[in-house]
Amino acid sequence: MNICFIMYPWERVEADTDSTLRLVHESVLRGHRTAVLYPKNLTIRNSITSGFCKFITTPGGKVPSNIPTFHKKVQFKEQLVPMSGFDVIFVRNNPPLDPVMLNFLDSVKDDTFIINDINGLRKANNKLYPASFEDPNNEIIPVTHVSKNKNYLKRIIQESEKERMILKPFDGYGGSGVIVLERGAMQNVNSLLDYYITGKDRDHYVILQEYISGAENGDVRVLMLNGEPIGAMKRIPGEGDLRSNVHAGGNAVKHTLTKKEKELCSKIGPKLVSDGLYFVGIDIISNKLIEVNVCSPGGITRINKFNRVKLQQKVLDFAENVVKYKEAAIERKRAFRKTIEDA
């Protein structure tokens, strides 16, 4: 198969922990023609969406089993190729999502299996997506408010029955900008809202969310593949910090999903698949869905280590099976068409 990974620059990859690198390595290990592409290198040539893709080769044709060594030793051959020639495209670049990149890929999506689906990425690449799940009684989704109206947001804080609320930027990721607001410290709210909302060229939306009891003990990151959980870990905040994201100083530990957490996964799984969100990371606190990460969900390396597994194998198995099914369907169609033509 031909597989392309649209991702962040290779030199910025943290080889010891990077999830995308594990997927790339598995693809090369299986003998697939594998390339990486940076969004800025998408182009149109003769009305065909193409890309200056960096095709991976390894010295002597041998693929190092050690992934950091693989990252260091691979070589690239850049070539302009039509994107529809790839069987699978993994969209693995970090948020915020580039809308121009999606526009390029719109012309490819009917010919190539894209993980995750372009329209699904448009729906879910912001923190509003969890609100689209059916949950009228807030059993799995925390009470959430989104606005750029400072007076309205202050009123929400004052009227809340909770002493604490979570404030976070609409387009943040990796735990950046997440803070706790205390009702007893309202004198700080004005300056905080000014900082979060007022930008250089426009006002920004912010999210106010109910503080979930137990958040101080961390969250659970679950990797979902085709609507099913395939692995999980618990992330514990660093000392004196609310954020449990590993890149924000949190620590990851082994975790086995509870019955309630499995039920949450089963509730949201069908919608993820129907939206074309085949490989995502979800964050759970006290049995409530906090975020759905759809661009480049991480955690593969740490979950692998905790459970002595290789989740990248499951992801590549899934991609291969989808492509095989599509190719078989095309062959059946051709055979049926010939039968009719020969009748």
C-alpha positions in Angstrom: 0.0 0.0 0.0 0.9 3.7 -0.3 0.6 5.5 2.9 1.1 9.3 3.7 1.4 10.9 7.0 0.5 14.6 7.1 2.4 15.7 10.2 4.6 18.2 12.0 8.3 18.5 11.0 10.4 15.4 11.4 13.1 17.2 13.3 10.6 18.2 16.0 9.6 14.6 16.6 10.4 13.5 20.2 11.6 10.0 19.2 11.3 8.4 22.6 7.6 9.2 23.1 6.0 10.3 19.8 2.9 8.4 18.7 3.0 9.4 15.1 6.5 8.0 14.8 5.3 4.7 16.0 2.6 4.6 13.2 5.2 5.6 10.6 7.6 3.0 11.8 5.0 0.3 11.7 4.0 1.3 8.1 7.6 1.1 6.9 8.1 -2.2 8.8 5.2 -3.7 6.9 6.8 -2.8 3.6 4.3 -0.1 2.7 5.5 2.8 0.5 5.5 5.5 3.2 5.8 9.2 2.9 5.5 12.2 5.3 4.1 15.5 4.1 4.0 18.9 5.8 0.7 20.8 5.2 2.6 23.8 3.6 3.8 21.4 0.9 0.4 20.6 -0.5 -0.2 22.1 -4.0 -2.3 22.0 -7.1 -0.7 20.8 -10.3 -2.8 20.7 -13.5 -5.9 20.9 -11.4 -4.8 17.9 -9.4 -4.2 18.0 -5.6 -0.5 17.0 -5.2 2.1 17.2 -2.5 5.9 17.5 -2.2 6.1 14.2 -0.3 9.2 12.9 1.5 9.3 9.2 0.8 11.1 7.2 3.5 14.0 4.9 2.8 16.3 3.1 5.2 20.1 2.4 4.7 20.5 -1.0 3.1 16.8 -1.5 3.0 16.8 -2.7 6.7 14.3 -1.1 9.1 15.8 -0.6 12.6 13.6 -2.2 15.3 14.6 0.5 17.7 12.3 3.4 16.9 14.6 6.3 18.0 17.3 4.8 15.9 14.8 4.5 13.0 14.0 8.2 13.4 17.6 9.2 13.3 18.7 7.0 10.4 15.9 7.2 7.9 16.5 9.0 4.6 14.1 11.0 2.5 13.5 11.4 -1.2 11.2 14.3 -2.0 8.9 14.1 -5.0 5.8 15.9 -6.2 3.0 13.2 -6.5 -0.8 13.2 -6.7 -2.4 12.7 -3.3 -5.1 10.4 -4.7 -2.3 7.9 -5.4 -2.1 7.1 -1.7 -4.3 4.3 -0.3 -4.3 5.9 3.2 -3.6 9.4 4.4 -3.1 9.9 8.2 -3.8 13.5 9.3 -1.4 13.8 12.2 -0.5 17.5 12.4 -1.0 19.3 15.7 -3.9 21.7 16.4 -5.0 24.2 15.5 -6.2 22.5 12.3 -5.3 24.2 9.1 -8.5 24.9 7.1 -6.6 25.4 3.9 -5.1 21.9 4.2 -8.7 20.5 4.5 -9.7 22.4 1.4 -6.8 20.7 -0.5 -7.9 17.2 0.8 -11.5 17.7 -0.1 -10.7 16.7 -3.7 -9.0 13.6 -2.5 -11.4 12.2 0.1 -13.5 10.1 -2.3 -10.4 8.3 -3.7 -8.3 7.8 -0.6 -9.1 6.6 2.9 -8.3 9.5 5.3 -7.8 9.0 9.0 -9.6 11.1 10.3 -12.3 12.0 7.7 -12.1 15.6 6.5 -15.7 16.5 7.4 -15.2 14.8 10.8 -12.2 16.9 11.5 -14.1 20.0 10.6 -16.8 19.0 13.1 -14.6 17.9 15.9 -11.4 19.9 15.8 -12.6 22.3 18.5 -13.7 21.9 22.1 -17.4 22.3 21.2 -17.7 18.8 19.7 -18.5 17.0 23.0 -21.7 19.1 23.2 -22.9 17.4 20.1 -23.4 14.1 21.9 -26.9 13.3 23.1 -26.7 13.9 26.9 -29.6 16.1 28.1 -29.0 15.4 31.8 -25.3 15.9 31.7 -24.6 12.4 32.7 -21.4 12.1 30.6 -20.8 15.7 29.5 -20.0 18.4 32.1 -22.1 21.6 32.1 -20.4 23.8 29.6 -20.7 27.5 28.5 -19.0 29.1 25.5 -19.0 32.8 24.8 -16.9 35.9 24.1 -19.3 38.1 26.0 -17.5 39.1 29.2 -20.6 40.3 31.1 -22.4 37.1 30.3 -19.5 35.0 31.5 -19.2 36.9 34.7 -22.9 36.3 35.4 -22.5 32.6 34.8 -19.7 32.5 37.3 -21.7 34.5 39.9 -24.8 32.4 39.4 -23.0 29.0 39.5 -23.8 26.8 42.5 -20.2 25.6 42.4 -17.4 27.4 44.1 -15.0 26.6 41.3 -15.2 26.5 37.5 -12.7 25.7 34.7 -11.7 28.4 32.2 -9.9 27.4 29.0 -9.2 28.9 25.6 -11.4 27.7 22.8 -8.5 26.7 20.5 -5.9 25.6 23.1 -4.4 22.1 23.2 -2.0 20.1 25.4 -3.4 21.7 28.6 -2.3 25.2 27.6 -4.3 28.0 29.3 -6.4 25.8 31.5 -7.1 27.5 34.9 -9.4 27.2 37.9 -11.7 30.2 38.7 -12.7 30.6 42.3 -16.0 32.5 43.1 -14.2 34.0 46.1 -11.7 35.7 43.8 -14.0 37.6 41.4 -11.7 40.6 41.5 -9.4 38.7 39.2 -12.1 37.6 36.7 -12.1 40.9 34.7 -8.4 40.8 33.9 -8.5 37.1 33.1 -11.4 37.4 30.7 -9.7 40.4 29.1 -6.5 38.4 28.6 -8.3 35.3 27.2 -10.9 37.0 25.0 -9.2 40.1 23.6 -6.8 39.4 20.8 -4.8 41.6 18.4 -7.3 41.4 15.6 -10.5 39.8 17.0 -12.2 38.6 20.2 -11.7 34.9 21.0 -14.3 32.5 22.4 -13.5 31.0 25.8 -15.0 27.9 27.6 -16.4 27.9 31.1 -17.0 24.4 32.4 -18.2 23.0 35.7 -15.3 21.8 37.9 -15.5 18.1 38.1 -14.9 16.6 41.5 -11.7 14.5 41.3 -10.1 16.6 38.6 -7.2 17.3 41.0 -6.4 13.6 40.9 -6.0 13.6 37.1 -7.8 12.3 34.0 -7.9 9.2 31.9 -6.7 9.2 28.3 -8.4 6.6 26.2 -7.4 5.8 22.6 -10.5 4.8 20.5 -10.2 2.9 17.2 -13.2 2.5 15.0 -15.5 3.3 18.0 -13.8 0.9 20.4 -11.3 1.6 23.2 -7.9 -0.1 22.5 -5.9 1.3 25.4 -5.9 3.8 28.3 -3.6 5.4 30.8 -4.2 7.7 33.8 -2.5 11.1 33.8 -1.7 12.7 37.1 -1.1 16.5 37.5 2.3 17.7 38.5 2.7 19.2 42.0 0.8 22.5 42.3 -0.9 22.1 38.9 -4.4 21.3 37.8 -3.4 20.1 34.3 -2.7 16.4 33.9 -1.4 16.6 30.3 2.1 15.0 30.1 3.4 17.9 28.1 2.2 20.2 30.8 4.2 18.4 33.6 1.8 15.6 34.4 2.8 12.0 34.9 1.3 8.9 33.2 0.5 5.7 35.0 -1.1 2.4 34.0 -4.9 2.3 34.0 -7.5 -0.3 33.5 -10.9 1.1 32.3 -13.7 0.8 34.8 -17.2 -0.4 34.0 -18.4 3.2 33.9 -15.6 4.3 31.6 -16.3 1.4 29.3 -20.0 2.4 29.2 -19.1 6.0 28.3 -16.9 4.7 25.4 -19.8 2.5 24.2 -22.1 5.5 24.2 -19.9 7.8 22.2 -18.3 5.2 19.9 -21.1 5.0 17.3 -21.2 8.8 16.8 -17.4 8.9 16.4 -17.5 6.3 13.6 -20.5 8.0 11.9 -18.5 11.2 11.9 -15.5 9.5 10.3 -13.4 9.9 13.5 -11.8 6.5 13.4 -8.7 7.1 15.6 -9.1 9.6 18.5 -8.1 10.2 22.0 -10.7 11.0 24.6 -10.1 12.5 28.1 -12.3 11.4 31.0 -12.6 12.8 34.5 -14.9 11.1 37.0 -16.8 9.3 34.3 -17.4 12.5 32.3 -16.1 13.3 28.8 -13.9 16.4 28.9 -12.4 16.5 25.4 -12.1 14.6 22.1 -8.7 14.8 20.5 -9.0 14.2 16.7 -5.9 15.6 15.1 -2.9 13.8 16.5 -4.0 11.9 19.6 -1.0 10.8 21.7 -0.4 8.1 24.3 0.6 5.1 22.1 4.1 4.9 23.5 3.2 5.1 27.1 0.2 2.8 26.9 2.4 0.3 25.0 5.0 0.4 27.8 2.4 0.0 30.5 0.7 -3.0 28.9 3.5 -4.5 26.8 1.5 -4.1 23.6 2.0 -2.3 20.2 -1.2 -0.3 19.6 0.3 1.0 16.3 -0.2 -2.6 14.9 -4.0 -2.4 15.6 -4.2 1.0 13.9 -2.4 -0.2 10.8 -4.4 -3.5 10.8 -7.6 -1.3 10.7 -6.3 0.9 7.8 -5.3 -2.2 5.8 -8.6 -3.9 6.3 -10.6 -0.9 5.2 -8.5 -0.6 2.0 -8.8 -4.3 1.3 -12.6 -4.1 1.7 -12.8 -1.1 -0.6 -10.6 -2.8 -3.3 -12.7 -6.0 -3.1 -15.9 -3.9 -3.5 -14.5 -2.3 -6.6 -13.5 -5.7 -8.1 -17.0 -7.1 -7.4 -18.5 -4.1 -9.2 -16.3 -4.6 -12.2 -17.1 -8.3 -12.3 -20.9 -7.6 -12.1 -20.6 -4.9 -14.8 -18.8 -7.3 -17.1 -21.5 -10.0 -16.5 -24.1 -7.5 -17.6 -22.1 -6.4 -20.6 -21.6 -10.0 -21.7 -25.3 -10.9 -21.2 
